[in-house]
């Protein structure tokens, strides 16, 4: 899987300012502190996770669009500082997606066919409801049937469905994610870690 299949629209903020901040503990005259990457900064960045010595990495903010399957999203949500800005929604738009393009290639085509059948049935029922409403007919029972059909679609949607979200995190959290996911079984995680290696001064995250 390619990096561009999972990551796009990347922005990095606060890099130089955080390098300066890493020098504050040993500084007396802050006017003399600069953003040169020193050996000490690299040592701090490579400190053991959880030791606190790499805390300045919190200030290097990374924002990006992340496209993951339902399977990968469940795992991503364990990271407290990998925050959602906004995301696509199956709850609101599951019946509007192009299902021929929405699933990762490992999704069984038989399951996709079932999903397309369920969505088509639901949309046809909505058209029937709209027609009957215009004719002045009672559609209460059909509305209840539509609610059930929609829930069936939501709960039947397989783990291979892809959604994109705008995310914000920092180098320190990426350091944890990279260490835990770089050899993960899911190709999405490996592509994500490949992308991490392309970030400015990626050695702060991935080590030497």
HUVENJO-V433224 format. One record per backbone hydrogen bond with DSSP energy under -0.5 kcal/mol. CO is the residue of the C=O (numbers start at 0). NH is the residue of the N-H. Records with the same first field share a line. If there is no record, write none. Layout:
CO->NH + NH
//
This chain:
1->4
2->5 + 6
5->66
7->64
10->62
12->60
13->17
14->18
15->19
16->20
17->21
19->22
20->23
22->25
23->26
27->29
28->31
29->32
35->37
37->41
38->42
39->43
40->44
41->45
43->46
47->50
51->54
53->56
54->57
55->58
56->59 + 170 + 171
58->60
59->170
60->12
61->168
62->10
63->65 + 166
64->7
65->67 + 164
67->162
68->72
69->73
70->74
71->75
72->76
74->77
75->78
77->79
78->81
80->82
82->167
85->165
88->92
89->93
92->95 + 96
96->98
97->100 + 101
101->161
103->106
107->110 + 111
108->112
109->113
110->114
111->115
112->116
113->117
114->118
115->119
116->120
117->121
118->122
119->123
120->124
121->125
122->126
123->127
124->128
125->129
126->130
127->131
128->132
129->133
130->134
131->136
132->135
138->142
139->143
140->144
141->145
142->146
143->147
144->148
145->149
146->150
147->151
148->152
149->153
150->154
151->155
152->156
157->160
158->70
159->103
160->69
162->67
163->87
164->65 + 166
165->84 + 85
166->63
167->82
168->61
169->173
170->174
171->175
172->176
173->177
174->178
175->179
176->180
177->181
180->183
185->188 + 189
186->190
187->191
188->192
189->193
190->194
191->195
192->196
194->197
195->198
198->201
200->203
201->204 + 205
202->206
//
